């Protein structure tokens, strides 16, 4: 429970700090014999701040519940 809480907090802080990530996808446009034509496209995935905040809150709650269950 404790490690899950820490992981959620780290993911939430990263989501709040970066608010998304970008990746590149390569697509083959044409292939004629040994000649290949490729196209690279960049895609951006936005992560809303609400998701990051929810992860931080869920991680803190997980840590609190993990500590309380030991007593």
ABEGO torsion letter per residue (X at the ends): XAAAAAAAAAAAAAAAAAGEBBBBBBBBABBBEABBBBBBBBBBBBBBAAAAAAAAAAAAAAAAAAAAAAX
